Amino acid sequence: MSSDTQPGEGPDLLAGIPLDTLADGVPLRGHVDGEAVIVVRRGEEIYAIGATCSHYGGPLADGLVVDDTVRCPWHHACFSLRTGEALRTPALNPVSSYDVRRRGDSVFVGGKRDAPGTVRPRARRERAPSSVAIVGAGAAGNSAAEELRHLGFEGDVTLIDRDAQAPYDRPNLSKDYLAGTAPEDWIPLHPRAYYEERGVELLLGRTVTSLDPVGKRLTLDDGTTRHFGAIVLALGAEPVRLRLSGAGGPTVHYLRTLQDSRAIIKAAEGARRAVVLGASFIGLEVAASLRARNIEVHVVAPGHRPLERVLGPQLGDFVRALHEEHGVVFHLGATATGMAPGALVLASGERLAADFVVAGVGVRPATALAEKAGLPLDNGIVVDAHLETGAAGVFAIGDAARWPDVRSGGLVRIEHWVVAQRQGQAVARTIAGERAPFTDVPFFWSQHYDVAINYVGHAERWDAIEIDGALDRRDATVRYRAGDRVRAVASVFRDRESLEAELAMERAA
């Protein structure tokens, strides 16, 4: 994704603009020395920051201003209007901040200010542990390590992962990177030097074999044992693997890691036909990416509609039609039972020819380490509102964590990249001494060709679905109601409404 606006659009802010052109809380887009900048008025204060989100290039001029921040319309990152600092994921890097001067009834934007510092000195030393180990360097773990340093935590931070390539941008593995439209150098979240500069120890390609939650000790795969003041389990999830009878069939691939995505790309080279098992978000994003490589794609799934359990029948039909427009062939109400030379065998006996297969039939929380340690489990590692397990000083975040949801009143486990990142930020604040419950509104996006679906909230069930607009025109908001409350909102090319729905859910909690 990239913004479709040009740097030179709008007024030259160096030359000044009339004060009365700035409506309170409404970004005005202009430019300074050829760079896109937004100006925002909040009461008597006027701010100017870069106009392009540092995540995927979303246009902040179309974003939502909340207090002294602006939220990106594409993926709901949040930036300080005062400093340009990235306050909430998925953005990890700041945008530029500019000097602003008022002369009479005019406003002038001057040069760039120094980049905001990497430290916001808010850690309370008397409450903070001397060291933190984070097991898992995915979205949640990386975010926790970053936020600890941003808050001024001065203790040791160790980030451990069995994946030697971590941390990287996992959502891209099924989207642009797999489609061949994003280079691999986009995939790392940061260069290795970033962690060295911030004093984050990386133990990559290493496995934690056991956890002593009382003594806060971790045993590594080489037999060494290390003690920490706090431990964060960011263990993620593992793909459900199929058992298919028969021999000589096409290779079955799973997609969780960078290595997995590389293997699928290699399999796609010279291939003519692929079968995707599962009409999940991952499965359908893989289907779209393979179609971008001009590979014939067949999708096999047991349900009657793609994504119906999560998005309902209307959006499920919309997603199916969208993929069919791009040549994807669906085999719904079907399951795979075996393999034959060059083909996948369905329960009906039908054989689907394939050069390779990608299975996206779900994931399970990675709880083996926690189970061995005796931590409470219930479809994930059970934590309290502060993301702390039953053992003091041991936390769990991300796909493996199950936490109390303030909106539904029950325990939830949500497998979203942004949720995992924001839990990482939240647990870092708790460890640094700012103990507060995690109440962020879940958010995810899913990309299908040139159509993005944004989803805020969490609705495991609903009484009614309300649609405003028209899905067939790719202009719609879908609300999922349970009782008298809107539990979730999905949108297609209505980014502003998605941001407003998120804010309303935050304020209703």
C-alpha positions in Angstrom: 0.0 0.0 0.0 1.0 3.6 -0.6 -0.7 6.9 -0.3 -2.2 8.1 -3.6 -1.6 11.7 -2.8 1.4 13.7 -4.0 3.9 15.6 -1.8 3.2 18.9 -3.5 -0.6 18.9 -3.0 -2.2 21.7 -1.0 -0.8 25.1 0.0 2.8 26.0 0.5 2.9 26.1 4.3 6.2 28.0 4.3 4.4 30.9 2.6 1.7 30.8 5.3 -2.1 30.1 5.4 -5.0 32.1 6.9 -5.8 31.1 10.4 -9.5 30.8 9.6 -8.8 28.0 7.1 -8.0 25.7 10.1 -11.1 24.2 11.5 -10.5 22.7 15.0 -9.6 19.1 14.8 -9.6 18.9 11.0 -6.2 18.2 9.4 -5.2 20.5 6.5 -2.8 19.0 4.0 0.0 21.1 2.5 3.7 20.9 1.9 7.0 22.2 3.2 10.1 22.0 0.9 8.3 19.4 -1.2 7.3 17.2 1.7 3.7 16.5 2.6 2.7 18.0 5.9 -0.6 18.3 7.9 -1.5 21.3 10.1 -4.0 20.7 12.9 -5.6 23.3 15.2 -6.6 22.3 18.7 -8.1 25.3 20.5 -5.3 27.9 20.6 -2.6 25.3 19.8 -1.5 24.6 16.2 0.6 21.6 15.2 2.4 20.5 12.1 3.7 17.0 11.4 4.4 14.8 8.4 1.3 13.8 6.4 2.3 10.2 5.6 2.0 7.3 8.2 5.3 5.6 8.8 3.6 2.2 8.7 2.3 1.6 5.2 2.1 5.2 4.0 -1.5 6.0 4.9 -2.7 9.6 4.4 -2.9 11.3 7.9 -4.9 14.1 6.4 -7.8 11.7 6.2 -7.3 10.5 9.7 -9.1 11.2 13.0 -7.9 13.7 15.4 -8.3 12.7 19.1 -7.1 15.2 21.7 -3.5 16.0 20.7 -3.1 12.9 18.4 -4.0 11.8 14.9 -5.0 8.3 14.0 -4.1 6.8 10.6 -7.2 5.8 8.5 -5.6 2.7 7.1 -4.4 0.7 10.0 -5.2 2.8 13.1 -1.7 3.8 14.1 -1.6 6.9 16.3 0.9 9.8 16.3 1.5 12.7 18.6 0.6 16.1 17.0 3.1 17.7 19.4 6.2 15.6 18.5 5.3 13.3 15.6 6.0 10.3 17.8 4.4 7.0 17.0 2.2 6.3 20.1 0.4 3.2 19.1 1.1 0.4 16.8 1.2 -0.8 14.0 3.5 2.2 13.3 6.9 1.8 14.9 8.6 5.0 13.7 7.8 8.7 14.1 6.8 11.2 11.5 8.5 14.6 11.2 7.5 17.5 13.4 7.7 21.1 12.3 7.9 24.5 13.9 4.7 26.6 13.7 4.5 30.4 14.0 1.5 32.7 14.1 1.6 36.3 12.7 -1.6 38.1 13.1 -4.2 36.1 11.3 -1.8 33.9 9.4 0.0 30.6 10.3 3.5 29.7 9.0 5.1 26.3 9.1 8.9 26.4 9.3 11.7 23.8 9.4 11.7 20.4 10.9 12.3 20.0 14.6 14.8 17.5 15.9 13.4 13.9 15.8 11.6 12.9 19.0 13.9 11.0 21.3 13.6 7.3 21.7 12.9 7.6 25.4 9.9 8.9 27.2 11.2 8.9 30.8 8.2 7.4 32.6 9.6 4.2 34.1 9.3 4.1 37.9 12.6 2.7 39.0 11.4 1.7 42.5 8.7 -0.5 40.9 10.6 -1.9 37.9 12.4 -5.2 37.9 16.2 -5.3 37.2 15.8 -7.4 34.1 13.1 -8.7 31.7 13.1 -11.8 29.5 10.7 -11.8 26.5 10.1 -15.3 25.1 8.9 -14.8 21.5 10.1 -12.1 19.1 6.9 -11.7 17.1 4.5 -8.7 17.1 3.9 -8.9 20.9 7.4 -9.6 22.0 9.1 -7.0 19.8 6.6 -4.4 20.8 7.2 -5.1 24.5 11.0 -4.7 24.1 10.6 -1.5 22.2 8.2 0.0 24.6 10.3 -0.8 27.6 13.2 1.2 26.1 10.8 4.0 25.0 9.6 4.3 28.6 13.2 4.6 29.9 13.4 1.2 31.5 17.1 0.8 32.3 17.3 -2.9 33.2 18.4 -5.7 31.0 16.0 -6.7 28.2 16.5 -10.1 26.5 14.4 -11.1 23.5 14.4 -14.9 22.8 13.0 -16.7 19.7 13.7 -20.0 18.0 13.3 -18.2 14.7 16.7 -16.9 13.7 15.1 -14.3 11.3 12.8 -12.7 13.9 11.5 -10.0 14.5 9.7 -9.3 11.2 6.4 -8.1 9.6 4.4 -11.3 9.6 1.2 -9.8 8.0 3.3 -9.1 4.8 4.2 -12.8 4.5 0.7 -13.6 3.1 0.2 -10.3 1.3 2.6 -8.2 -0.7 5.8 -10.2 -0.1 4.1 -13.4 -1.1 2.5 -11.7 -4.1 6.0 -10.6 -5.3 5.2 -6.8 -4.9 7.3 -6.2 -1.8 11.0 -6.9 -1.5 12.4 -9.0 1.4 14.2 -6.0 2.8 10.8 -4.7 3.8 10.2 -7.7 6.1 12.4 -7.0 9.2 10.7 -4.7 11.7 14.1 -3.1 12.4 17.7 -3.5 11.4 19.8 -5.6 13.9 21.7 -2.4 14.8 18.4 -1.0 16.2 18.4 -3.5 19.0 22.1 -3.1 19.7 21.7 0.7 20.0 18.9 0.2 22.5 20.6 -2.5 24.5 18.2 -5.3 23.7 19.9 -8.6 23.8 18.7 -10.9 20.9 18.9 -14.6 21.5 17.6 -15.9 18.1 17.6 -19.4 16.8 17.3 -20.5 20.5 14.6 -22.4 22.3 13.4 -22.1 25.9 12.9 -25.6 27.2 11.5 -24.9 30.6 10.2 -22.1 32.8 10.3 -21.9 36.6 7.6 -19.3 37.2 8.3 -18.9 40.9 12.0 -18.4 40.6 11.6 -16.7 37.3 14.2 -18.9 35.6 14.4 -19.9 32.0 16.3 -23.0 30.8 17.6 -22.7 27.2 18.3 -25.5 24.7 22.0 -25.5 25.5 21.2 -26.4 29.1 22.0 -23.0 30.6 19.7 -21.4 33.1 19.1 -17.7 33.5 17.2 -15.7 36.1 15.1 -12.6 35.4 13.2 -10.0 37.4 10.1 -10.5 35.1 9.3 -12.8 32.2 6.9 -12.1 29.3 5.6 -15.1 27.3 4.9 -14.0 23.8 4.7 -17.5 22.4 2.3 -17.0 19.5 0.4 -19.8 17.8 1.2 -22.8 15.7 -0.5 -23.9 12.5 -2.9 -26.9 12.7 -1.2 -29.6 10.6 -3.2 -32.1 8.5 -2.8 -35.8 8.2 -3.6 -36.8 4.7 -3.4 -40.4 3.6 -1.7 -41.6 0.4 1.6 -40.9 -1.2 3.1 -39.2 -4.1 0.9 -36.1 -3.8 1.9 -32.4 -4.0 3.9 -30.9 -1.1 1.8 -29.3 1.6 3.0 -25.9 2.8 2.0 -24.0 5.9 2.5 -20.3 6.4 3.6 -18.9 9.8 7.3 -17.9 9.3 9.4 -16.1 6.8 11.0 -19.4 5.9 7.5 -20.7 5.2 6.7 -17.8 2.9 10.0 -18.3 1.1 9.2 -21.9 0.5 5.8 -21.1 -1.0 7.4 -18.5 -3.3 10.0 -21.1 -4.4 7.2 -23.7 -5.0 5.3 -21.1 -7.1 8.2 -20.7 -9.5 7.2 -22.5 -12.6 4.0 -23.8 -11.0 0.7 -23.7 -12.9 -1.9 -24.7 -10.3 -2.2 -24.6 -6.5 -4.8 -25.7 -4.0 -5.4 -23.7 -0.8 -7.0 -25.6 2.1 -9.1 -23.3 4.2 -11.0 -20.2 3.4 -9.5 -18.3 6.4 -8.0 -14.9 6.2 -4.6 -16.4 5.7 -5.9 -18.9 3.1 -7.6 -16.2 1.1 -4.7 -13.8 1.3 -2.5 -16.6 0.0 -5.0 -17.2 -2.8 -4.9 -13.6 -3.8 -1.1 -13.5 -3.7 -0.8 -16.6 -5.8 -3.2 -15.2 -8.4 -0.9 -12.2 -8.6 1.7 -14.6 -9.7 -0.7 -15.9 -12.4 -1.1 -19.3 -10.7 -4.5 -21.1 -11.0 -5.9 -21.3 -7.5 -8.6 -23.7 -6.1 -9.8 -23.1 -2.5 -11.2 -26.1 -0.5 -13.1 -25.4 2.7 -15.8 -27.1 4.7 -18.0 -24.1 5.2 -20.7 -22.8 2.9 -19.1 -19.3 2.7 -15.6 -17.9 3.2 -15.2 -16.2 6.6 -18.8 -16.5 7.5 -18.1 -17.3 11.2 -16.2 -14.1 11.6 -17.8 -11.7 9.1 -21.3 -13.1 8.6 -23.0 -14.2 5.4 -23.1 -10.9 3.5 -19.4 -10.1 3.8 -18.7 -13.8 3.2 -20.5 -13.7 -0.1 -18.8 -10.4 -1.0 -15.3 -11.9 -0.4 -16.2 -15.0 -2.4 -17.4 -12.9 -5.3 -14.3 -10.8 -5.1 -12.0 -13.8 -5.4 -14.1 -15.4 -8.1 -13.7 -12.1 -10.1 -10.0 -12.8 -10.0 -10.3 -16.4 -11.1 -10.2 -18.3 -7.8 -12.3 -21.5 -7.9 -14.1 -22.5 -4.7 -14.9 -26.0 -3.5 -17.1 -25.3 -0.5 -18.6 -27.8 1.8 -15.6 -30.0 1.0 -12.7 -31.4 2.9 -9.4 -33.0 1.8 -8.8 -36.6 2.9 -5.8 -37.8 1.0 -3.1 -37.5 -1.7 -2.6 -39.1 -5.0 0.2 -38.5 -7.5 -0.1 -34.9 -8.6 -3.4 -34.4 -6.9 -5.3 -33.7 -3.7 -8.2 -36.1 -3.0 -11.4 -34.8 -1.5 -13.9 -36.6 0.7 -16.3 -36.8 -2.3 -13.6 -38.7 -4.2 -12.9 -35.8 -6.5 -9.2 -35.2 -7.4 -7.8 -31.7 -7.7 -4.6 -31.5 -9.7 -2.0 -29.3 -8.0 1.7 -28.5 -8.2 1.6 -27.7 -4.5 -0.8 -27.2 -1.6 -1.0 -24.4 1.0 -2.9 -25.3 4.2 -4.5 -22.5 6.2 -6.9 -24.4 8.4 -6.3 -22.5 11.6 -3.8 -22.2 14.5 -3.5 -23.3 18.1 -2.0 -21.2 20.9 1.6 -22.3 21.7 1.1 -23.2 25.3 3.4 -26.2 25.9 6.0 -24.2 27.8 3.3 -22.6 30.1 1.6 -26.0 30.6 4.9 -27.6 31.6 5.4 -24.8 34.1 1.9 -25.3 35.6 0.4 -22.0 34.6 -3.4 -21.8 34.2 -4.6 -22.7 30.7 -8.0 -22.3 29.0 -7.7 -22.2 25.2 -4.6 -20.1 25.9 -2.5 -18.9 28.8 -5.0 -17.3 31.3 -4.0 -13.8 32.4 -5.6 -11.0 34.4 -6.6 -7.6 33.2 -2.9 -6.5 33.5 -1.8 -9.5 31.3 -0.2 -11.2 34.3 -0.5 -15.0 34.7 -1.1 -16.8 38.0 2.6 -16.4 38.8 3.6 -12.9 40.0 6.0 -11.2 37.5 5.2 -13.7 34.7 3.1 -12.2 31.9 1.5 -13.6 28.7 0.6 -11.6 25.6 -0.3 -12.1 22.0 -1.9 -15.1 20.3 -1.2 -17.4 23.2 -2.8 -15.2 25.8 -6.4 -15.3 27.0 -7.5 -12.2 28.9 -10.7 -10.7 30.4 -12.5 -8.5 27.9 -14.1 -5.4 29.5 -16.7 -5.2 26.7 -18.1 -8.8 26.7 -17.3 -9.6 30.3 -15.6 -12.9 29.4 -12.2 -14.3 28.5 -11.0 -13.8 24.9 -8.1 -14.9 22.9 -7.7 -12.9 19.7 -5.1 -13.7 16.9 -4.6 -10.2 15.5 -1.2 -8.6 14.8 -2.2 -5.2 16.1 -3.7 -6.6 19.3 -0.5 -8.5 20.0 1.6 -5.3 19.4 -0.6 -3.2 21.7 -0.5 -5.9 24.4 3.3 -5.7 24.1 3.1 -2.0 24.8 0.6 -2.5 27.6 2.7 -5.1 29.4 5.8 -2.9 29.1 4.0 -0.1 30.8 3.0 -2.4 33.6 6.5 -3.7 34.1 7.8 -0.1 34.0 5.5 0.8 36.9 2.4 2.2 35.1 0.0 -0.5 36.1 -3.2 -0.2 34.2 -5.7 -2.8 32.7 -5.5 -3.7 29.0 -8.6 -2.3 27.4 -7.6 -1.6 23.8 -10.3 -2.2 21.1 -9.2 -5.1 18.9 -8.5 -4.1 15.3 -7.3 -6.0 12.2 -7.3 -5.5 8.4 -7.3 -8.0 5.6 -6.2 -7.3 2.1 -7.9 -9.0 -0.9 -6.5 -7.7 -4.2 -7.3 -4.0 -4.2 -9.9 -4.2 -1.5 -9.1 -3.9 2.2 -11.5 -4.9 5.0 -11.0 -3.1 8.3 -12.5 -4.6 11.4 -12.8 -3.1 14.9 -14.2 -4.7 18.0 -14.8 -8.4 18.7 -18.0 -10.3 18.0 -17.9 -14.0 18.6 -21.7 -14.0 18.1 -24.4 -11.5 17.2 -28.1 -11.0 17.1 -28.3 -8.8 14.0 -26.1 -7.5 11.2 -26.7 -4.0 9.9 -25.3 -2.9 6.6 -25.0 0.8 5.6 -24.0 1.4 2.0 -23.5 -1.3 -0.7 -21.0 -4.1 -0.6 -21.3 -4.6 -4.4 -20.2 -1.0 -4.9 -17.3 -1.5 -2.4 -18.6 1.2 -0.1 -20.1 -0.2 3.1 -20.1 -0.3 6.9 -21.2 -3.6 8.5 -22.3 -3.5 12.2 -22.6 -6.6 14.4 -25.1 -6.1 17.2 -25.6 -8.2 20.3 -28.5 -6.9 22.3 -28.4 -3.1 22.3 -24.7 -2.8 21.7 -22.5 -2.8 18.6 -19.9 -5.4 19.3 -17.9 -5.0 16.1 -17.8 -3.0 12.9 -16.3 -4.0 9.5 -15.9 -1.5 6.7 -15.0 -1.4 3.1 -13.5 1.9 1.9 -15.0 3.7 4.8 -11.8 4.3 6.8 -13.2 7.3 8.7 -16.1 5.3 10.0 -13.8 2.6 11.1 -11.8 5.1 13.2 -14.9 6.6 14.7 -16.3 3.2 15.6 -13.0 2.4 17.4 -13.1 5.6 19.4 -16.8 5.1 20.3 -16.0 1.6 21.6 -13.0 3.0 23.6 -15.2 5.6 25.3 -18.0 3.1 26.0 -15.8 0.7 27.9 
